[in-house]
């Protein structure tokens, strides 16, 4: 402080106003207090103001200034002393009452503070500060109805405050009035468009309430204005991850990464997103990156171990899950997934040890109890297994999986069949269209020797779920009612889905005993075509015309009725082309988009499509039995069926085109031609098409078969 400068100012002030000595001293210390306060030294300022007050003991203004400053420095007793002195003289002084209310609020005497504010409001009902603070204090006391009244009165005077709308939203949420809560929170968002802090507060509130969609929207708005705060990007990324907005979440995490390359949480969460997207290689790379940044990052080891479990790499999974536990964290999920992997590796004692460790941390976790029940069952600890499943049912009476597993396990062991039936029926009550549960019920009936009921439920299950065990059960059920042809068909379907020596032996043992009716043979053969809606995969086509031949390969799509698309791929874009067949028209589409009709030279393609679509086989009458084939006569073509393996061998169109199917393969549950040969009756024109990696009955858009220049129907 420059004393000469200060003395000069005071001398000029005193000379101008010709003040008495006491007043001169009062003003001198008052101005010094002002200077110290402005300089950020409140404690020296207080000393000067006290000296000033000693010369002017009745100054209300000085006492208020002192009370304010004592309040700011936390000396509540001194503040209160000066305010009470003012109120003795001026009991209705609003500024003094306001300071006293603030003192009570700071010292958590909320009721006394409210009393003072209500005294102010009795004479100044539109005092916004008193309304706001009264509402705030009622909120602190948990008297939410009163708080809402005062906040709403405040909004009548100040309708643009996002903070108050937000506070009312929270209050009505606590009261249980969701409608009003939503109204005020939406208003808060509407009014907070220019207030970043208000938008952030709302976003964090919604995140805390698990209203992640609203939180994500608010973070998006904030981040349009702020683009250099990694913490905000991280919060927005995590909220969007919870919302399964994976693309946006990934974008935000990468923004964090650009600002903070050493944040181990970023690659960790990017790994989680990649897991959700089934990009397993990327996920493992991200988890490894997170671990490289922090080799004690247990969650990264844990998720890497879970991912390795999912993709069936049990040995590697065990290593990572153990590392997650070595970080010192007690991840019960690590023990759970260790148990699953040890079970897969047939190390059942280790699997039991790990699931017990998981249950020690979370004894009522139904997921852990289920795994325990499975492990105990495999270890033939039947009482412990049953206890685990019964505990799941006690904790969660709607757990259909537990009812089904317990009932099915009893049926498999031929135990408690009536109780098993009741258990499985409860599972079906919860989930009536679950193929596994319907199969379980059918299997219980099989064990009870109720074979007709068994066939009914297992057949229904097989129409819902293409599972090798279900078709094996169906075969056994058919066999038990004396329906050997259908039994063989079901067993064949089972081994098409999963090779099994026991089932193959059953087929070999009984197939020679079957007296196949001609209609049964025909039905079995036509199953390869009827019921198929779409086929997609890769094709190799070789065509011969006299001594000339050409070869193309590429992807293909077939869709019933009569639509096909063959794509040929060359080394250069100009070599790429498409052949499309639709509504009887076959065109060649160049890479430029130009379409040319192929006319009669490709008429065989339409005939082939009709066969692959299962068209034209009915009506057809058995014409003759010739050696290894049955020959059927149809309206537009004749066809031959192999007596031995019940497949369509050849189709002879009445117009001279011949289709042959020398090879079949299972694509999923369907036995379908792997090779198609097309020729005319002269032998001059011939095409051989090989189908690879075919997928049956997946969704294919009609627009893929649109011919350029021709409007789709």
Secondary structure, 3 states (H helix, E strand, C coil): CCHHHHHHHHHHHHHHHCCCHHHHHHHHHHHHHHHHHHCCCHHHHHHHHHHHHHHCCCCHHHHHHHHHHHHHHCCHHHHHHHHHHHHHHCCCCHHHHHHHHHHHHHCCCHHHHHHHHHHHHHHCCCCHHHHHHHHHHHHHHCCHHHHHHHHHHHHHHCCCCHHHHHHHHHHHHHHCCHHHHHHHHHHHHHHHHHCHHHHHHHHHHHHHCCCHHHHHHHHHHHHHHCCCCHHHHHHHHHHHHHCCCHHHHHHHHHHHHHHCCCCHHHHHHHHHHHHHCCCHHHHHHHHHHHHHHCCCCHHHHHHHHHHHHHCCCHHHHHHHHHHHHHCCCCCHHHHHHHHHHHHHCCCHHHHHHHHHHHHHHCCCCHHHHHHHHHHHHHCCCHHHHHHHHHHHHHHCCCCHHHHHHHHHHHHHCCCCHHHHHHHHHHHHHHCCCCHHHHHHHHHHHHHCCCHHHHHHHHHHHHHHCCCHHHHHHHHHHHHHCCCHHHHHHHHHHHHHHCCCHHHHHHHHHHHHHCCCCHHHHHHHHHCCCCCCCEEEEEEEEEEEECCEEEEEEEEEEEECCCEEEEEECCCCHHHCEEEEEECCEEEEEECCCCEEECHHHHHHHHHHHHHHCCCCCCCEEEEEEECCEEEEEECCEEEEEECCCCCEEEEEECCCCEEEEEEEEEECCEEEEEEEEEECCCCCEEEEEEEEEEEECCCCCHHHHCCCCCCCC
